[in-house]
Amino acid sequence: MRLPELLAPAGNLEKLEVALAYGADAVYCGGKLFGLRAFSDNFSEAELKAGIAAAHRAGKKVYVTVNIFPHNEDLEALPDYLKFLQDSKADAAIISDLGVLRLARETAPGLPLHISTQANNTNWAAVEMWRELGAERVVLAREIALEDIRLIRGKTRVELEAFVHGAMCISYSGRCLMSNYFTGRDANRGECAQPCRWKYHLVEETRPGQYFPVLEDERGTYVFNSKDLCLLAHLPALAGAGLDSLKIEGRMKSVHYVATVVKVYREALDAYAADPGNYAVRAGWWEELDKISHRPYTTGFYFGKTTQADQIYTHSTYDQTHDFVGLVRSFDPRTGCALVEQRNNMKVGEEIEVLQPEGPNFTQTITRMLDAGGDAIQVAPHPQQLVAMPMTQPVGPNAMLRRKVVGHA
C-alpha cells in the first residue's frame, strides 16, 4: 500500500518549518507575486530558496503557487519568476492558467507543473487533457464526489490531489466575483476580502429601505458561509480512491493551526498504514481539531450534494477551545527551562497545555517566568517577548503552549 502524501500550507518560513516538523510530507507556499494569497506573509525569493533547501534536507517537498488568472501586464515578470523557481529547485509550480503553462514550458521546461484547484477540474477528460499538456499533477475541484475521484483515477495516470481539511469558498473552488464587486479586490488575483462571510439582508425593489432577513432571524443571514471541510474519518476511502496527495487548506491560518491539523492527520495516516482494516478516528483527534480556530465541520461534496446542513446561517464567527500563547524556541536540559516566544498574554499561575511535534500533550502550571534580562516577571504582555520558564518535561523546538479558553469545559 502506498500512503498518500500529506500536504500542508505554509504562509511563511516559520509555518513551513513547523509544518514539516509536525509531519507534513510536503508544503505549498507562495512568493510575493502571482499567488492567490496576497495578504499572507508569503516568501521573498531568499526565503523561498531557504525554505526549499530546508525541506530537501529533510527529504520533503515544496510546491509554489503561481495560480492567479493573469492579465497581460502580469506576464511581463512571469518568465523570470518561473526561471527562478526552476533554478531554486522548487518541486512544482501550482498553476491554473493555460497561458502560464505555455510560458512555463517555454522558459522553465524543467519545472514540474501542478494544476490548481482554481482550474475547476471535475471530470476525467479535463484531467487527462492537462496531463497531455505536460502537467504532473492535478488538484481536483472541491465540488466533486468520491465516486468521481475513483472514476478519474481509472481514466488517467496523472497524479491526483484533493483537499481534505479547511475552509470552503463560495463558487467553484474560489472563482468568486463578489470580492471584486463589493470592494474592488480581485479574488482571482489574490486579494479576496471574503464577502461570503458578511451578513446579508434582502431588499425588494418597490420597498427601498426595508430590509428583510432571508431567514426569519433578526441577525440576518450568512447565505454563503460554509462549514469547514474535515475528512479525517474517511482517510481509507480517500486512499482507496487513488489520491496521491491529501491537502490541508490554510496559508492564512496561524502556526498553531498548521501544527495541530498536520499532527492529527499525520497520526491518522500512520495509524491507517499500520492497520488498514481497523482504522478508526480516535477521540483525541477530534479534541485536537476543536482546539484550533474553526467552523463546524462538514464532508463537503464528497458523499453527495451539499444541503443547508453544510452552511451556517446564524453567524460568521469561529470557535476554538484553546488559545495559542507561546512557541518554544529552545530547551536547556541542565536547567529544565525552555526559551519561549510569547504569542498571547501569559501569566504565572496559569495552567497550560504543551503540544509537541512527537509524543502526547502534557499540562503544567507556569510557576516562574524570567525576561531577557533574567528578571522574574508575573506577566508576559508583549508580542513575541522572549521569556524563560521551567518545564515539567523536556520539550523541543516548535513545541507550542496553549491554554483553555475561558468558558470552555
N, C-alpha and C positions, 0 to 999 in steps of 0.2 A: 504494500500500500504506500502510495506517495502522498504525503501530507501537504495540503495547500499552504502556500506562503502566507504569512501573517504580515500585512502591510499597514503601517501606521502613519499618521500625519505628523509633520514636523514644521511648525510655523516659524521656528528659528533654530539656531545652532544648539541652544540648550535643550529644546524639545527633541531634536534629533538624537542627542546623546542619551537622553532619558528613555526615549522610545526603544533604542537599541539595547540599553541596559536592562529594561524590563521585559525583553523577549521578542521584539519585532524582528522578522527576517529581513525586512526592507522598510524604507520610509519614502514618502513623497513630499516634496517641498517645492518652493517657488523662488525665483530670483526677484529682483526689483522690477523686472519688466515681463510682460507677456503672459502673466498668470491671472487666475480668476479670484485671487485674494489680495487685492491691492492694499487692504488695511491690516493685513497681517504684518508682523515684523519683516518677514521674508529675509532673503540671504543676499549679501553683497557677493560679488564674484570671488573675493578672497574667502568668504565664509563658505560658499559652495565648494570651492576647492578643498578647504579644510574638512568639511563635512563628508564629502565623497571619499577622501583619503582615510578618514577615521572609520567610516563604515567598511571600507575594503579591508582595512587591517583587522577588523572583527569578522571578516568573511561574510559581510552583509551588503545590501544594495541600496542605491539612491536613484529615484526617478524624479525628474524635474518637470514641473508643469510649464507648458508653453501653449495653454489651451484657450486663450482668448479667441474671439472671432475678429481677426484683424481687419482694419481699414487700410487703405493704400499707404497712408503715412506711417503705419506701423511696420510696413515691410522694409523700410529703409535700413533700420538697425538689426533686423531679424537675422539675416545671413551670418553676420559676425557673431551674434549671440549663439546661434546653433553651432558654429565652428568652435566657440569657446566651450560649450557643453561637451562636444566630442573630444576636444583636447584635454578636458578635465576628467575624462573617463566616466562621465555620467552613465549609469546603466540603461537609461532610456530617457527620452523626452516624451511627455504626455501631451498629445495634440488633439485638436478637434476639427481642424480646417484643412480642406484639400490643398489650398494654396501653401499652407505651412508645410504640409507633407512634400509638396513639389520642391519647395526651397530647401528643405532638409535633405532630400535625396540628391539635389544638385550641389549643395555647399558642404554638407556633413554626411557623406554616404556611409560612414562607419558608426553613426549614432543610431542605436535601436529606437524604434518608434512604437509607442503605445497610444491607442486611440481612446480619448477621454470619454467619460460618460456623457459629456456635453454633446457628443455626436449622436446621442439618442438611438443606439443600436438595439433594436427589439426583434430582429429576425436573422435567420442564418444566412440569407442571401447577402445582406449588408455586411455582416461579419466576414463572410468569405471574400467579398469584394475588397475589403480593407486588407485582408491577407494577400490577395493578388497584387495589391498596390505596394506591398512591402512592409506592412505592419507586423510586428512580432506578437502583439497582444491587443485585445480589445476589452475595454472596460464597459460592461453591459449597462444599459439604462436601468434605473431603479424600477421602472414600470413594467417589468416582465415577471412572469411566474416561474417557479422552479421547474415546471414541466417544459417551459420554453428553453430554459438553460440546458436541460437534458437533450432536447431536440437539436439545439445549436451545436452542442458538443459532438453529437453524432454526425454532423454535416461538415465540420471544419477541423483543421489541425492547429489553427492558431491558438495561442494561449488566451484563456478567458479569466477575467477578473470581475468581481462583483462586490458591492457594498454589503456589509453585514451589521454595521452599527453606526448610529449617529443621526444627525438632523436630516430631515426630508424637506425638499423645496416644493413650492407650487410650480406648476407647468412641468414639461418633460425635462427631468434631470437638470433643473436650474435654468432653462432658457426662459427667463422671466422678463417681461417688458414693464412690469409695474414700477420698479425702481426708477427706470428712466422716465416714465410718465409723471410720477409724483415728485421726483427730486432732481432729475437731470443726471443722475448717477447710473451709468450703464452696467447692469449686472453681467452682461456678456463681455465686458472688458475689465471685470474685476472690481467693480465699485458698488456692489449691491448694498442698498440701505435697509434691506429686509422689511419692506412694507407689508409682506404677507403676515407679519406678526402684529400689525397695528389693529386698533379697534375700529370697527365699521358699523354704520347705521345706513338705513335705506331712505332715500328721498324720492317722493313721487313727483312727476313733472308739474302737475297742476297745483301742487301744495308746497311751494317753496318755503323753506324754513321749518318744516315739520319733519322731524327725524324719527324713523321707526326702526326699532331693533329687528334684525332679520329673524331672530328667535325672541320669544317673549321673555326677555331678560333685560332688566334696567341697565345692565353694564354694557350692553351692545353685544357684538358677536365677533369672533375671530375666525371668519369663514375659511381662511386659507391656512390655518395654524395646525400643522400635522404633529402627531406624536413622534417620538424618536424611534428610529429603527433599532431592533435588537433581535438577532438571530442566534443567540447563544444556545438555545435549546435545540437548534436544528443543524448543528455542525455535521453530523453524519450524513444527512440528506444533501447538504451543500457539497461535501467532499465526494459523495457518491454520484452527484450530477456532473462531475468532471471539472469543477472550477480549479484553476491553478493558483489563484490569489484571492484572499479574503481581505477586504479593505475597510478600515475604520475611518469614518469622517471626522474632521475636527482640526484643521490647521489654525483656526482662530481660537480654539479651546485652550485651557490652561495646561501647564506642565503636569499638574496633579491629575487632571482629566486623562491626559495621554498615558501617564504611568499606570493609573488604576485600570483603565479599559484594556490596555495592552497586556497587563499581567493576568487579568481574568481570562482573556481569550488565549493567551499562551498556555496557561494551566489547563484550560478546557481542551485545546487541540492536543496537548501532550497526553491528557487522560484518554481522549478518544483513540490516539495512536497506540496506547498501551493495552487497551481492551475495547476494540471497536464494537463488539456485540453488546456491551453492557454500559454504554455511555449514558450518563445521567447528569443533569445540572446540579451542582452542589449548592446548598442553601447559602453558603458563604460567598459564592459568586454573585448571587442576587443582592446580598447585603452590600458587597463592594460597589456594585453598579448604582445602588441607591445613595451611596456616599458622595458621589460626584454630582455636579450640576446637570440636570437632565429634565426632560418632559416624560410623561408616562410612555411606556414602550409599546411598540406595535411590530408586527411582522410585515407590514407594508403590503406590497403586491405579490409576495412570494407564493401565497396559498389561495389566491383568488382576488377579485376586485375589492378595492377598499370601500369602506362604508363610513357612515357618520361616526362609528365607533373608533375610527382611526384618526379623528380630528378632535381638537379641544375647542369647545365653543364658549367657554366662560372666562378664560384668562390667557395671557401670553407669557406668564412667568415660568421660571424653572424651579425645580425642587432639589434639595440635597440634604442629607442628614449630617454631613461633616464639613467643616471649613478647613482649608489648607493654610497652615500657619508658618511652616518653616521647611527649608531644604538643607539637608546635611551636606556640607562641603568636605569635611574630613573628620576622622576619629582618631584619638590618641589612646591606644590601649594601655599605656603606662598610667594615665590619669583617669581613664574611663570617661573622658569628656569628648563631646562632639562639638565641632565648629558649625554653627547653624546660621543660615541666611534667612532672616525674618521675611515672611511673605504676608503676615497678618499680625495684628497686635497680640503679643503673648505676655502672660503674667506668671510669676512664681505662684505655685499653689494650684495651677490648673492641671487637670488630667488630660494627657494627650495620647493619641494612638500613633504608632510608628509603622509605616508601610515601607517595605524594602524590596529591591528587585527579586530577591530569592528568599524563601522561607516565610513562615507565618507572621502576621502582625503581632505586636505586643503593645500593652498600655503601661503608662507610668505617670507619675506626677512630676511636674517641673519643680525641683527642690531648690535650685540655685541658678542664677544667670550672671555671667561676667561680660562686661562690654569690652571693646577693643583695647581699652587701656588697662584691663584687669580689675576694674572696679565692680563690686557687686551691684546689681540693679534689680528692681522689682518688676519692671515692665520694659518690654522691647517695643516701642511705638513707631520706630522709624522704618520706612520701607527699605528692605534689603540690608538692614542693620545686621552686622555680624556679632553673634553672641556665642559664648561657650557655656555648655550646660552638661552636668553629669547624666549619663545614660545607664539604665539598669542592665542593658545588654549591649554587646558590640554592634555597631552599625557601620554601613559602608557609604561611600559617596552616592549621592542621589536618593538616599533614604528620605522619606517625607514625613513630616509631623503634621497631624491634623487633630482637631478637637470637635466634639459633638456640638451641633447647632442647638442653641437654646430652644427648648420646646419640643425637641425630638426625644422619644423614649430611648 
